[in-house]
Amino acid sequence: MDAPEIKRRIGLAIRERRLERGLTQEHVAFEAGINSTYLSDVERGKRNIAAVNLVQIAAALGTTATELFRSAGL
């Protein structure tokens, strides 16, 4: 699996979890301490995500980074 596909899958897993919880990108970004534009880029697979940001986003979504990886099929 190549890097663009990994980014796409992680982004999709984040987006799906966010929508399941009925949260906006702005809310998740605020809770995770990141910029909403960055989160948008991550969800669209356009930006690489640092491990620390993935952990913070997962926490803001009420899940773990491990679970996001599972959801992404990684």
All heavy atoms as TSV, in Angstrom:
chain	resi	resn	atom	element	x	y	z
A	1	MET	N	N	0.856	-1.174	0.000
A	1	MET	CA	C	0.000	0.000	0.000
A	1	MET	C	C	0.904	1.240	0.000
A	1	MET	O	O	1.828	1.328	0.790
A	1	MET	CB	C	-0.881	-0.039	1.242
A	1	MET	CG	C	-1.905	1.046	1.286
A	1	MET	SD	S	-3.030	0.942	2.712
A	1	MET	CE	C	-3.475	-0.763	2.751
A	2	ASP	N	N	0.594	2.186	-0.869
A	2	ASP	CA	C	1.426	3.376	-0.967
A	2	ASP	C	C	0.946	4.487	-0.019
A	2	ASP	O	O	-0.148	4.413	0.540
A	2	ASP	CB	C	1.509	3.875	-2.408
A	2	ASP	CG	C	0.161	4.289	-2.983
A	2	ASP	OD1	O	-0.857	4.253	-2.267
A	2	ASP	OD2	O	0.129	4.671	-4.159
A	3	ALA	N	N	1.786	5.498	0.145
A	3	ALA	CA	C	1.512	6.591	1.082
A	3	ALA	C	C	0.197	7.321	0.783
A	3	ALA	O	O	-0.571	7.592	1.719
A	3	ALA	CB	C	2.689	7.566	1.122
A	4	PRO	N	N	-0.095	7.670	-0.470
A	4	PRO	CA	C	-1.370	8.352	-0.724
A	4	PRO	C	C	-2.587	7.528	-0.297
A	4	PRO	O	O	-3.567	8.077	0.217
A	4	PRO	CB	C	-1.360	8.588	-2.237
A	4	PRO	CG	C	0.084	8.643	-2.596
A	4	PRO	CD	C	0.738	7.630	-1.688
A	5	GLU	N	N	-2.527	6.215	-0.475
A	5	GLU	CA	C	-3.652	5.361	-0.076
A	5	GLU	C	C	-3.777	5.308	1.447
A	5	GLU	O	O	-4.892	5.313	1.983
A	5	GLU	CB	C	-3.477	3.950	-0.650
A	5	GLU	CG	C	-4.571	2.986	-0.265
A	5	GLU	CD	C	-5.957	3.364	-0.772
A	5	GLU	OE1	O	-6.097	4.273	-1.607
A	5	GLU	OE2	O	-6.925	2.738	-0.295
A	6	ILE	N	N	-2.669	5.262	2.141
A	6	ILE	CA	C	-2.705	5.269	3.608
A	6	ILE	C	C	-3.316	6.570	4.110
A	6	ILE	O	O	-4.189	6.563	4.984
A	6	ILE	CB	C	-1.292	5.047	4.191
A	6	ILE	CG1	C	-0.816	3.634	3.871
A	6	ILE	CG2	C	-1.267	5.316	5.700
A	6	ILE	CD1	C	0.656	3.395	4.147
A	7	LYS	N	N	-2.875	7.701	3.553
A	7	LYS	CA	C	-3.432	9.002	3.954
A	7	LYS	C	C	-4.928	9.068	3.667
A	7	LYS	O	O	-5.703	9.567	4.480
A	7	LYS	CB	C	-2.710	10.143	3.236
A	7	LYS	CG	C	-1.294	10.352	3.709
A	7	LYS	CD	C	-0.667	11.614	3.163
A	7	LYS	CE	C	-0.511	11.594	1.676
A	7	LYS	NZ	N	0.227	12.770	1.166
A	8	ARG	N	N	-5.337	8.546	2.523
A	8	ARG	CA	C	-6.751	8.546	2.162
A	8	ARG	C	C	-7.581	7.735	3.150
A	8	ARG	O	O	-8.624	8.166	3.623
A	8	ARG	CB	C	-6.939	7.993	0.740
A	8	ARG	CG	C	-8.368	8.135	0.215
A	8	ARG	CD	C	-8.561	7.374	-1.085
A	8	ARG	NE	N	-8.564	5.928	-0.892
A	8	ARG	CZ	C	-9.586	5.227	-0.370
A	8	ARG	NH1	N	-10.671	5.843	0.022
A	8	ARG	NH2	N	-9.500	3.917	-0.230
A	9	ARG	N	N	-7.082	6.547	3.485
A	9	ARG	CA	C	-7.813	5.667	4.404
A	9	ARG	C	C	-7.909	6.250	5.816
A	9	ARG	O	O	-8.964	6.164	6.448
A	9	ARG	CB	C	-7.153	4.294	4.466
A	9	ARG	CG	C	-7.391	3.469	3.234
A	9	ARG	CD	C	-6.787	2.108	3.405
A	9	ARG	NE	N	-7.014	1.262	2.264
A	9	ARG	CZ	C	-7.010	-0.051	2.323
A	9	ARG	NH1	N	-6.775	-0.664	3.469
A	9	ARG	NH2	N	-7.222	-0.763	1.241
A	10	ILE	N	N	-6.815	6.808	6.302
A	10	ILE	CA	C	-6.839	7.423	7.640
A	10	ILE	C	C	-7.812	8.594	7.654
A	10	ILE	O	O	-8.619	8.750	8.574
A	10	ILE	CB	C	-5.425	7.885	8.065
A	10	ILE	CG1	C	-4.534	6.688	8.357
A	10	ILE	CG2	C	-5.484	8.825	9.269
A	10	ILE	CD1	C	-4.901	5.921	9.614
A	11	GLY	N	N	-7.736	9.422	6.624
A	11	GLY	CA	C	-8.637	10.571	6.534
A	11	GLY	C	C	-10.094	10.161	6.514
A	11	GLY	O	O	-10.940	10.760	7.187
A	12	LEU	N	N	-10.397	9.123	5.751
A	12	LEU	CA	C	-11.766	8.627	5.671
A	12	LEU	C	C	-12.232	8.083	7.021
A	12	LEU	O	O	-13.361	8.331	7.438
A	12	LEU	CB	C	-11.866	7.550	4.594
A	12	LEU	CG	C	-13.256	6.991	4.317
A	12	LEU	CD1	C	-14.220	8.084	3.890
A	12	LEU	CD2	C	-13.173	5.910	3.247
A	13	ALA	N	N	-11.363	7.370	7.719
A	13	ALA	CA	C	-11.724	6.831	9.043
A	13	ALA	C	C	-12.020	7.959	10.027
A	13	ALA	O	O	-12.969	7.883	10.810
A	13	ALA	CB	C	-10.600	5.941	9.576
A	14	ILE	N	N	-11.221	9.015	9.972
A	14	ILE	CA	C	-11.445	10.170	10.847
A	14	ILE	C	C	-12.779	10.830	10.505
A	14	ILE	O	O	-13.591	11.116	11.390
A	14	ILE	CB	C	-10.281	11.173	10.732
A	14	ILE	CG1	C	-9.018	10.578	11.370
A	14	ILE	CG2	C	-10.638	12.514	11.378
A	14	ILE	CD1	C	-7.745	11.363	11.089
A	15	ARG	N	N	-12.996	11.058	9.221
A	15	ARG	CA	C	-14.237	11.712	8.789
A	15	ARG	C	C	-15.457	10.894	9.180
A	15	ARG	O	O	-16.451	11.433	9.698
A	15	ARG	CB	C	-14.216	11.921	7.279
A	15	ARG	CG	C	-15.435	12.626	6.752
A	15	ARG	CD	C	-15.304	12.883	5.245
A	15	ARG	NE	N	-16.405	13.680	4.765
A	15	ARG	CZ	C	-17.585	13.179	4.389
A	15	ARG	NH1	N	-17.804	11.878	4.438
A	15	ARG	NH2	N	-18.538	13.978	3.956
A	16	GLU	N	N	-15.418	9.591	8.946
A	16	GLU	CA	C	-16.556	8.729	9.277
A	16	GLU	C	C	-16.857	8.767	10.776
A	16	GLU	O	O	-18.015	8.860	11.175
A	16	GLU	CB	C	-16.306	7.302	8.811
A	16	GLU	CG	C	-16.405	7.145	7.314
A	16	GLU	CD	C	-16.057	5.748	6.821
A	16	GLU	OE1	O	-15.535	4.927	7.612
A	16	GLU	OE2	O	-16.297	5.476	5.638
A	17	ARG	N	N	-15.819	8.691	11.597
A	17	ARG	CA	C	-16.016	8.734	13.048
A	17	ARG	C	C	-16.602	10.085	13.465
A	17	ARG	O	O	-17.508	10.154	14.296
A	17	ARG	CB	C	-14.682	8.470	13.764
A	17	ARG	CG	C	-14.734	8.564	15.248
A	17	ARG	CD	C	-15.553	7.448	15.860
A	17	ARG	NE	N	-15.526	7.595	17.296
A	17	ARG	CZ	C	-15.975	6.713	18.143
A	17	ARG	NH1	N	-16.469	5.587	17.705
A	17	ARG	NH2	N	-15.913	6.934	19.426
A	18	ARG	N	N	-16.094	11.162	12.871
A	18	ARG	CA	C	-16.581	12.504	13.205
A	18	ARG	C	C	-18.060	12.624	12.856
A	18	ARG	O	O	-18.859	13.115	13.672
A	18	ARG	CB	C	-15.763	13.558	12.463
A	18	ARG	CG	C	-16.220	14.985	12.722
A	18	ARG	CD	C	-15.367	15.999	12.010
A	18	ARG	NE	N	-15.372	15.871	10.570
A	18	ARG	CZ	C	-16.368	16.271	9.768
A	18	ARG	NH1	N	-17.468	16.796	10.279
A	18	ARG	NH2	N	-16.268	16.142	8.454
A	19	LEU	N	N	-18.443	12.162	11.674
A	19	LEU	CA	C	-19.834	12.251	11.255
A	19	LEU	C	C	-20.742	11.360	12.095
A	19	LEU	O	O	-21.871	11.741	12.404
A	19	LEU	CB	C	-19.956	11.921	9.767
A	19	LEU	CG	C	-19.302	12.929	8.825
A	19	LEU	CD1	C	-19.375	12.441	7.382
A	19	LEU	CD2	C	-19.907	14.313	8.981
A	20	GLU	N	N	-20.252	10.168	12.468
A	20	GLU	CA	C	-21.026	9.277	13.346
A	20	GLU	C	C	-21.364	9.964	14.660
A	20	GLU	O	O	-22.436	9.763	15.218
A	20	GLU	CB	C	-20.230	8.008	13.662
A	20	GLU	CG	C	-20.162	7.004	12.554
A	20	GLU	CD	C	-19.195	5.870	12.870
A	20	GLU	OE1	O	-18.643	5.816	13.996
A	20	GLU	OE2	O	-18.966	5.038	11.976
A	21	ARG	N	N	-20.429	10.772	15.141
A	21	ARG	CA	C	-20.623	11.464	16.416
A	21	ARG	C	C	-21.347	12.792	16.248
A	21	ARG	O	O	-21.626	13.472	17.224
A	21	ARG	CB	C	-19.275	11.697	17.096
A	21	ARG	CG	C	-18.533	10.389	17.304
A	21	ARG	CD	C	-17.962	10.069	18.639
A	21	ARG	NE	N	-18.515	10.690	19.792
A	21	ARG	CZ	C	-17.826	11.452	20.646
A	21	ARG	NH1	N	-16.555	11.696	20.450
A	21	ARG	NH2	N	-18.398	11.953	21.713
A	22	GLY	N	N	-21.623	13.191	15.011
A	22	GLY	CA	C	-22.341	14.441	14.756
A	22	GLY	C	C	-21.523	15.683	15.066
A	22	GLY	O	O	-22.083	16.699	15.472
A	23	LEU	N	N	-20.215	15.589	14.867
A	23	LEU	CA	C	-19.317	16.694	15.205
A	23	LEU	C	C	-18.866	17.437	13.953
A	23	LEU	O	O	-18.709	16.841	12.890
A	23	LEU	CB	C	-18.091	16.163	15.950
A	23	LEU	CG	C	-18.365	15.398	17.240
A	23	LEU	CD1	C	-17.079	14.778	17.765
A	23	LEU	CD2	C	-18.998	16.318	18.275
A	24	THR	N	N	-18.629	18.725	14.100
A	24	THR	CA	C	-18.091	19.521	13.000
A	24	THR	C	C	-16.567	19.428	13.002
A	24	THR	O	O	-15.947	19.102	14.024
A	24	THR	CB	C	-18.467	21.005	13.134
A	24	THR	OG1	O	-17.853	21.536	14.314
A	24	THR	CG2	C	-19.985	21.191	13.183
A	25	GLN	N	N	-15.977	19.743	11.862
A	25	GLN	CA	C	-14.518	19.800	11.794
A	25	GLN	C	C	-13.995	20.848	12.768
A	25	GLN	O	O	-12.970	20.626	13.417
A	25	GLN	CB	C	-14.057	20.135	10.374
A	25	GLN	CG	C	-14.182	19.001	9.417
A	25	GLN	CD	C	-13.706	19.365	8.026
A	25	GLN	OE1	O	-13.646	20.528	7.646
A	25	GLN	NE2	N	-13.368	18.349	7.246
A	26	GLU	N	N	-14.690	21.951	12.870
A	26	GLU	CA	C	-14.251	23.027	13.760
A	26	GLU	C	C	-14.213	22.561	15.210
A	26	GLU	O	O	-13.267	22.866	15.940
A	26	GLU	CB	C	-15.163	24.253	13.613
A	26	GLU	CG	C	-15.024	24.967	12.293
A	26	GLU	CD	C	-15.743	24.273	11.131
A	26	GLU	OE1	O	-16.567	23.348	11.364
A	26	GLU	OE2	O	-15.448	24.643	9.975
A	27	HIS	N	N	-15.235	21.810	15.626
A	27	HIS	CA	C	-15.280	21.318	17.005
A	27	HIS	C	C	-14.134	20.337	17.280
A	27	HIS	O	O	-13.438	20.458	18.294
A	27	HIS	CB	C	-16.619	20.636	17.282
A	27	HIS	CG	C	-16.705	20.035	18.646
A	27	HIS	ND1	N	-16.986	20.785	19.761
A	27	HIS	CD2	C	-16.499	18.769	19.081
A	27	HIS	CE1	C	-16.964	19.998	20.834
A	27	HIS	NE2	N	-16.667	18.771	20.441
A	28	VAL	N	N	-13.949	19.390	16.386
A	28	VAL	CA	C	-12.895	18.388	16.571
A	28	VAL	C	C	-11.527	19.064	16.562
A	28	VAL	O	O	-10.674	18.769	17.399
A	28	VAL	CB	C	-12.975	17.273	15.509
A	28	VAL	CG1	C	-11.780	16.340	15.600
A	28	VAL	CG2	C	-14.277	16.500	15.668
A	29	ALA	N	N	-11.323	19.981	15.636
A	29	ALA	CA	C	-10.043	20.689	15.555
A	29	ALA	C	C	-9.771	21.458	16.842
A	29	ALA	O	O	-8.657	21.412	17.376
A	29	ALA	CB	C	-10.026	21.634	14.355
A	30	PHE	N	N	-10.778	22.151	17.356
A	30	PHE	CA	C	-10.610	22.895	18.603
A	30	PHE	C	C	-10.243	21.959	19.748
A	30	PHE	O	O	-9.305	22.223	20.501
A	30	PHE	CB	C	-11.896	23.663	18.935
A	30	PHE	CG	C	-11.819	24.393	20.242
A	30	PHE	CD1	C	-11.165	25.607	20.333
A	30	PHE	CD2	C	-12.396	23.852	21.379
A	30	PHE	CE1	C	-11.078	26.271	21.545
A	30	PHE	CE2	C	-12.324	24.506	22.596
A	30	PHE	CZ	C	-11.658	25.723	22.681
A	31	GLU	N	N	-10.986	20.872	19.875
A	31	GLU	CA	C	-10.724	19.917	20.955
A	31	GLU	C	C	-9.344	19.267	20.823
A	31	GLU	O	O	-8.708	18.952	21.829
A	31	GLU	CB	C	-11.801	18.832	20.986
A	31	GLU	CG	C	-13.169	19.326	21.393
A	31	GLU	CD	C	-13.214	19.839	22.826
A	31	GLU	OE1	O	-12.589	19.224	23.712
A	31	GLU	OE2	O	-13.890	20.864	23.055
A	32	ALA	N	N	-8.891	19.076	19.597
A	32	ALA	CA	C	-7.589	18.439	19.355
A	32	ALA	C	C	-6.441	19.447	19.392
A	32	ALA	O	O	-5.274	19.045	19.364
A	32	ALA	CB	C	-7.603	17.722	18.009
A	33	GLY	N	N	-6.767	20.736	19.411
A	33	GLY	CA	C	-5.726	21.757	19.438
A	33	GLY	C	C	-5.018	21.936	18.106
A	33	GLY	O	O	-3.831	22.242	18.067
A	34	ILE	N	N	-5.770	21.731	17.026
A	34	ILE	CA	C	-5.199	21.893	15.686
A	34	ILE	C	C	-6.080	22.844	14.885
A	34	ILE	O	O	-7.188	23.185	15.294
A	34	ILE	CB	C	-5.069	20.537	14.946
A	34	ILE	CG1	C	-6.434	19.878	14.771
A	34	ILE	CG2	C	-4.092	19.611	15.663
A	34	ILE	CD1	C	-6.442	18.651	13.901
A	35	ASN	N	N	-5.609	23.222	13.714
A	35	ASN	CA	C	-6.340	24.113	12.824
A	35	ASN	C	C	-7.376	23.316	12.043
A	35	ASN	O	O	-7.095	22.201	11.586
A	35	ASN	CB	C	-5.321	24.780	11.886
A	35	ASN	CG	C	-5.944	25.831	11.026
A	35	ASN	OD1	O	-6.695	25.520	10.110
A	35	ASN	ND2	N	-5.625	27.074	11.314
A	36	SER	N	N	-8.565	23.880	11.851
A	36	SER	CA	C	-9.615	23.163	11.127
A	36	SER	C	C	-9.241	22.936	9.662
A	36	SER	O	O	-9.666	21.942	9.069
A	36	SER	CB	C	-10.955	23.883	11.235
A	36	SER	OG	O	-10.876	25.182	10.698
A	37	THR	N	N	-8.436	23.812	9.081
A	37	THR	CA	C	-7.973	23.610	7.706
A	37	THR	C	C	-7.077	22.379	7.623
A	37	THR	O	O	-7.166	21.592	6.675
A	37	THR	CB	C	-7.225	24.854	7.189
A	37	THR	OG1	O	-8.107	25.973	7.260
A	37	THR	CG2	C	-6.751	24.679	5.765
A	38	TYR	N	N	-6.222	22.209	8.630
A	38	TYR	CA	C	-5.364	21.028	8.697
A	38	TYR	C	C	-6.226	19.768	8.774
A	38	TYR	O	O	-5.995	18.798	8.043
A	38	TYR	CB	C	-4.432	21.135	9.910
A	38	TYR	CG	C	-3.595	19.920	10.173
A	38	TYR	CD1	C	-2.431	19.680	9.459
A	38	TYR	CD2	C	-3.953	18.999	11.156
A	38	TYR	CE1	C	-1.643	18.562	9.711
A	38	TYR	CE2	C	-3.182	17.885	11.409
A	38	TYR	CZ	C	-2.034	17.665	10.684
A	38	TYR	OH	O	-1.263	16.557	10.941
A	39	LEU	N	N	-7.233	19.771	9.639
A	39	LEU	CA	C	-8.116	18.608	9.775
A	39	LEU	C	C	-8.833	18.316	8.463
A	39	LEU	O	O	-8.938	17.160	8.045
A	39	LEU	CB	C	-9.130	18.819	10.899
A	39	LEU	CG	C	-10.125	17.679	11.122
A	39	LEU	CD1	C	-9.416	16.364	11.421
A	39	LEU	CD2	C	-11.100	18.040	12.224
A	40	SER	N	N	-9.308	19.340	7.798
A	40	SER	CA	C	-9.962	19.167	6.508
A	40	SER	C	C	-9.024	18.506	5.503
A	40	SER	O	O	-9.413	17.567	4.796
A	40	SER	CB	C	-10.435	20.517	5.964
A	40	SER	OG	O	-10.960	20.380	4.666
A	41	ASP	N	N	-7.787	18.975	5.445
A	41	ASP	CA	C	-6.798	18.390	4.535
A	41	ASP	C	C	-6.515	16.929	4.881
A	41	ASP	O	O	-6.378	16.090	3.991
A	41	ASP	CB	C	-5.492	19.183	4.568
A	41	ASP	CG	C	-5.599	20.531	3.876
A	41	ASP	OD1	O	-6.594	20.785	3.156
A	41	ASP	OD2	O	-4.671	21.346	4.051
A	42	VAL	N	N	-6.445	16.622	6.172
A	42	VAL	CA	C	-6.214	15.242	6.610
A	42	VAL	C	C	-7.384	14.364	6.190
A	42	VAL	O	O	-7.198	13.274	5.637
A	42	VAL	CB	C	-5.991	15.174	8.143
A	42	VAL	CG1	C	-6.056	13.732	8.637
A	42	VAL	CG2	C	-4.656	15.799	8.518
A	43	GLU	N	N	-8.604	14.818	6.438
A	43	GLU	CA	C	-9.785	14.033	6.087
A	43	GLU	C	C	-9.856	13.752	4.590
A	43	GLU	O	O	-10.367	12.718	4.178
A	43	GLU	CB	C	-11.062	14.747	6.538
A	43	GLU	CG	C	-11.304	14.662	8.018
A	43	GLU	CD	C	-12.683	15.170	8.407
A	43	GLU	OE1	O	-13.480	15.575	7.526
A	43	GLU	OE2	O	-12.976	15.168	9.618
A	44	ARG	N	N	-9.362	14.659	3.775
A	44	ARG	CA	C	-9.393	14.482	2.330
A	44	ARG	C	C	-8.163	13.749	1.813
A	44	ARG	O	O	-8.019	13.534	0.610
A	44	ARG	CB	C	-9.516	15.846	1.632
A	44	ARG	CG	C	-10.882	16.474	1.869
A	44	ARG	CD	C	-11.063	17.816	1.167
A	44	ARG	NE	N	-10.207	18.819	1.793
A	44	ARG	CZ	C	-9.293	19.546	1.151
A	44	ARG	NH1	N	-9.098	19.396	-0.135
A	44	ARG	NH2	N	-8.568	20.436	1.801
A	45	GLY	N	N	-7.270	13.325	2.721
A	45	GLY	CA	C	-6.079	12.587	2.324
A	45	GLY	C	C	-5.042	13.450	1.639
A	45	GLY	O	O	-4.160	12.943	0.950
A	46	LYS	N	N	-5.133	14.752	1.824
A	46	LYS	CA	C	-4.232	15.688	1.158
A	46	LYS	C	C	-3.015	16.048	2.003
A	46	LYS	O	O	-2.089	16.669	1.519
A	46	LYS	CB	C	-4.974	16.995	0.809
A	46	LYS	CG	C	-6.166	16.784	-0.075
A	46	LYS	CD	C	-5.760	16.258	-1.417
A	46	LYS	CE	C	-6.965	16.063	-2.321
A	46	LYS	NZ	N	-6.655	15.318	-3.512
A	47	ARG	N	N	-3.050	15.661	3.260
A	47	ARG	CA	C	-1.974	16.055	4.163
A	47	ARG	C	C	-1.552	14.875	5.018
A	47	ARG	O	O	-2.385	14.107	5.485
A	47	ARG	CB	C	-2.469	17.183	5.056
A	47	ARG	CG	C	-1.396	17.878	5.778
A	47	ARG	CD	C	-1.816	19.289	5.983
A	47	ARG	NE	N	-0.680	20.046	6.448
A	47	ARG	CZ	C	-0.757	21.266	6.846
A	47	ARG	NH1	N	-1.910	21.889	6.811
A	47	ARG	NH2	N	0.296	21.893	7.266
A	48	ASN	N	N	-0.257	14.767	5.222
A	48	ASN	CA	C	0.274	13.742	6.109
A	48	ASN	C	C	-0.035	14.150	7.545
A	48	ASN	O	O	-0.015	15.334	7.874
A	48	ASN	CB	C	1.784	13.606	5.895
A	48	ASN	CG	C	2.298	12.254	6.296
A	48	ASN	OD1	O	1.532	11.350	6.595
A	48	ASN	ND2	N	3.603	12.115	6.296
A	49	ILE	N	N	-0.298	13.200	8.393
A	49	ILE	CA	C	-0.655	13.509	9.776
A	49	ILE	C	C	0.429	13.017	10.719
A	49	ILE	O	O	0.874	11.877	10.618
A	49	ILE	CB	C	-2.038	12.919	10.139
A	49	ILE	CG1	C	-2.474	13.360	11.531
A	49	ILE	CG2	C	-2.053	11.420	9.981
A	49	ILE	CD1	C	-3.916	13.060	11.837
A	50	ALA	N	N	0.846	13.884	11.610
A	50	ALA	CA	C	1.830	13.519	12.627
A	50	ALA	C	C	1.166	12.626	13.665
A	50	ALA	O	O	-0.031	12.764	13.947
A	50	ALA	CB	C	2.389	14.771	13.293
A	51	ALA	N	N	1.928	11.728	14.236
A	51	ALA	CA	C	1.396	10.794	15.236
A	51	ALA	C	C	0.740	11.523	16.395
A	51	ALA	O	O	-0.348	11.142	16.839
A	51	ALA	CB	C	2.502	9.871	15.738
A	52	VAL	N	N	1.363	12.585	16.865
A	52	VAL	CA	C	0.802	13.325	17.995
A	52	VAL	C	C	-0.558	13.925	17.624
A	52	VAL	O	O	-1.489	13.913	18.427
A	52	VAL	CB	C	1.781	14.400	18.525
A	52	VAL	CG1	C	2.005	15.512	17.521
A	52	VAL	CG2	C	1.312	14.962	19.855
A	53	ASN	N	N	-0.696	14.415	16.400
A	53	ASN	CA	C	-1.979	14.965	15.965
A	53	ASN	C	C	-3.031	13.878	15.820
A	53	ASN	O	O	-4.195	14.093	16.149
A	53	ASN	CB	C	-1.818	15.725	14.653
A	53	ASN	CG	C	-1.028	16.993	14.811
A	53	ASN	OD1	O	-0.908	17.529	15.903
A	53	ASN	ND2	N	-0.460	17.475	13.732
A	54	LEU	N	N	-2.628	12.711	15.352
A	54	LEU	CA	C	-3.568	11.598	15.231
A	54	LEU	C	C	-4.110	11.206	16.605
A	54	LEU	O	O	-5.311	10.988	16.766
A	54	LEU	CB	C	-2.907	10.398	14.551
A	54	LEU	CG	C	-3.802	9.181	14.337
A	54	LEU	CD1	C	-5.012	9.526	13.470
A	54	LEU	CD2	C	-3.019	8.047	13.730
A	55	VAL	N	N	-3.246	11.146	17.591
A	55	VAL	CA	C	-3.670	10.807	18.954
A	55	VAL	C	C	-4.627	11.869	19.493
A	55	VAL	O	O	-5.652	11.554	20.109
A	55	VAL	CB	C	-2.443	10.625	19.876
A	55	VAL	CG1	C	-2.850	10.521	21.333
A	55	VAL	CG2	C	-1.652	9.389	19.450
A	56	GLN	N	N	-4.329	13.135	19.252
A	56	GLN	CA	C	-5.186	14.224	19.733
A	56	GLN	C	C	-6.538	14.222	19.020
A	56	GLN	O	O	-7.581	14.437	19.655
A	56	GLN	CB	C	-4.490	15.569	19.549
A	56	GLN	CG	C	-3.305	15.737	20.486
A	56	GLN	CD	C	-2.477	16.976	20.166
A	56	GLN	OE1	O	-2.180	17.256	19.009
A	56	GLN	NE2	N	-2.100	17.691	21.200
A	57	ILE	N	N	-6.548	13.978	17.725
A	57	ILE	CA	C	-7.802	13.894	16.978
A	57	ILE	C	C	-8.625	12.718	17.473
A	57	ILE	O	O	-9.834	12.841	17.700
A	57	ILE	CB	C	-7.533	13.793	15.463
A	57	ILE	CG1	C	-6.978	15.124	14.934
A	57	ILE	CG2	C	-8.799	13.387	14.712
A	57	ILE	CD1	C	-6.422	15.039	13.524
A	58	ALA	N	N	-7.983	11.583	17.657
A	58	ALA	CA	C	-8.690	10.399	18.161
A	58	ALA	C	C	-9.344	10.693	19.509
A	58	ALA	O	O	-10.510	10.351	19.716
A	58	ALA	CB	C	-7.729	9.218	18.270
A	59	ALA	N	N	-8.611	11.337	20.396
A	59	ALA	CA	C	-9.168	11.671	21.714
A	59	ALA	C	C	-10.374	12.602	21.566
A	59	ALA	O	O	-11.392	12.425	22.248
A	59	ALA	CB	C	-8.098	12.309	22.593
A	60	ALA	N	N	-10.276	13.583	20.673
A	60	ALA	CA	C	-11.386	14.509	20.445
A	60	ALA	C	C	-12.607	13.785	19.883
A	60	ALA	O	O	-13.741	14.230	20.072
A	60	ALA	CB	C	-10.957	15.633	19.498
A	61	LEU	N	N	-12.375	12.663	19.213
A	61	LEU	CA	C	-13.463	11.857	18.651
A	61	LEU	C	C	-13.941	10.776	19.609
A	61	LEU	O	O	-14.832	9.991	19.272
A	61	LEU	CB	C	-12.992	11.212	17.338
A	61	LEU	CG	C	-12.727	12.167	16.183
A	61	LEU	CD1	C	-12.060	11.426	15.033
A	61	LEU	CD2	C	-14.018	12.822	15.719
A	62	GLY	N	N	-13.336	10.691	20.775
A	62	GLY	CA	C	-13.742	9.688	21.755
A	62	GLY	C	C	-13.293	8.287	21.402
A	62	GLY	O	O	-13.969	7.309	21.723
A	63	THR	N	N	-12.162	8.184	20.728
A	63	THR	CA	C	-11.636	6.885	20.323
A	63	THR	C	C	-10.122	6.887	20.487
A	63	THR	O	O	-9.577	7.774	21.132
A	63	THR	CB	C	-12.067	6.551	18.864
A	63	THR	OG1	O	-11.770	5.178	18.591
A	63	THR	CG2	C	-11.429	7.454	17.849
A	64	THR	N	N	-9.476	5.896	19.929
A	64	THR	CA	C	-8.017	5.814	19.998
A	64	THR	C	C	-7.430	5.807	18.589
A	64	THR	O	O	-8.122	5.486	17.616
A	64	THR	CB	C	-7.569	4.523	20.713
A	64	THR	OG1	O	-7.989	3.398	19.913
A	64	THR	CG2	C	-8.144	4.427	22.122
A	65	ALA	N	N	-6.159	6.122	18.498
A	65	ALA	CA	C	-5.464	6.050	17.216
A	65	ALA	C	C	-5.496	4.622	16.686
A	65	ALA	O	O	-5.677	4.394	15.490
A	65	ALA	CB	C	-4.029	6.555	17.355
A	66	THR	N	N	-5.355	3.659	17.573
A	66	THR	CA	C	-5.407	2.248	17.186
A	66	THR	C	C	-6.734	1.921	16.513
A	66	THR	O	O	-6.772	1.246	15.483
A	66	THR	CB	C	-5.191	1.338	18.407
A	66	THR	OG1	O	-3.932	1.646	18.985
A	66	THR	CG2	C	-5.253	-0.130	18.042
A	67	GLU	N	N	-7.814	2.406	17.087
A	67	GLU	CA	C	-9.131	2.136	16.510
A	67	GLU	C	C	-9.283	2.821	15.155
A	67	GLU	O	O	-9.888	2.256	14.241
A	67	GLU	CB	C	-10.245	2.575	17.459
A	67	GLU	CG	C	-11.626	2.212	16.980
A	67	GLU	CD	C	-11.812	0.742	16.630
A	67	GLU	OE1	O	-11.286	-0.143	17.350
A	67	GLU	OE2	O	-12.465	0.453	15.602
A	68	LEU	N	N	-8.735	4.009	15.002
A	68	LEU	CA	C	-8.784	4.674	13.696
A	68	LEU	C	C	-8.011	3.879	12.657
A	68	LEU	O	O	-8.465	3.735	11.519
A	68	LEU	CB	C	-8.245	6.110	13.796
A	68	LEU	CG	C	-9.153	7.097	14.545
A	68	LEU	CD1	C	-8.459	8.439	14.676
A	68	LEU	CD2	C	-10.502	7.249	13.850
A	69	PHE	N	N	-6.852	3.329	13.046
A	69	PHE	CA	C	-6.097	2.478	12.122
A	69	PHE	C	C	-6.903	1.243	11.738
A	69	PHE	O	O	-6.937	0.848	10.580
A	69	PHE	CB	C	-4.744	2.066	12.729
A	69	PHE	CG	C	-3.661	3.056	12.527
A	69	PHE	CD1	C	-3.161	3.801	13.596
A	69	PHE	CD2	C	-3.098	3.271	11.269
A	69	PHE	CE1	C	-2.146	4.719	13.410
A	69	PHE	CE2	C	-2.088	4.186	11.071
A	69	PHE	CZ	C	-1.603	4.927	12.151
A	70	ARG	N	N	-7.564	0.632	12.713
A	70	ARG	CA	C	-8.407	-0.543	12.426
A	70	ARG	C	C	-9.519	-0.180	11.458
A	70	ARG	O	O	-9.793	-0.912	10.505
A	70	ARG	CB	C	-9.022	-1.087	13.713
A	70	ARG	CG	C	-8.114	-1.993	14.467
A	70	ARG	CD	C	-8.889	-2.756	15.543
A	70	ARG	NE	N	-7.922	-3.304	16.461
A	70	ARG	CZ	C	-7.806	-2.971	17.738
A	70	ARG	NH1	N	-8.634	-2.106	18.283
A	70	ARG	NH2	N	-6.875	-3.507	18.493
A	71	SER	N	N	-10.179	0.950	11.728
A	71	SER	CA	C	-11.266	1.391	10.856
A	71	SER	C	C	-10.775	1.655	9.441
A	71	SER	O	O	-11.532	1.491	8.480
A	71	SER	CB	C	-11.906	2.664	11.414
A	71	SER	OG	O	-12.519	2.414	12.646
A	72	ALA	N	N	-9.519	2.089	9.338
A	72	ALA	CA	C	-8.929	2.375	8.032
A	72	ALA	C	C	-8.431	1.112	7.332
A	72	ALA	O	O	-7.986	1.166	6.194
A	72	ALA	CB	C	-7.782	3.368	8.199
A	73	GLY	N	N	-8.483	-0.023	8.038
A	73	GLY	CA	C	-8.008	-1.276	7.462
A	73	GLY	C	C	-6.494	-1.357	7.395
A	73	GLY	O	O	-5.927	-2.017	6.544
A	74	LEU	N	N	-5.841	-0.702	8.349
A	74	LEU	CA	C	-4.371	-0.681	8.370
A	74	LEU	C	C	-3.847	-1.487	9.533
A	74	LEU	O	O	-4.434	-1.677	10.523
A	74	LEU	CB	C	-3.867	0.754	8.471
A	74	LEU	CG	C	-4.299	1.662	7.329
A	74	LEU	CD1	C	-3.888	3.092	7.603
A	74	LEU	CD2	C	-3.686	1.185	6.016
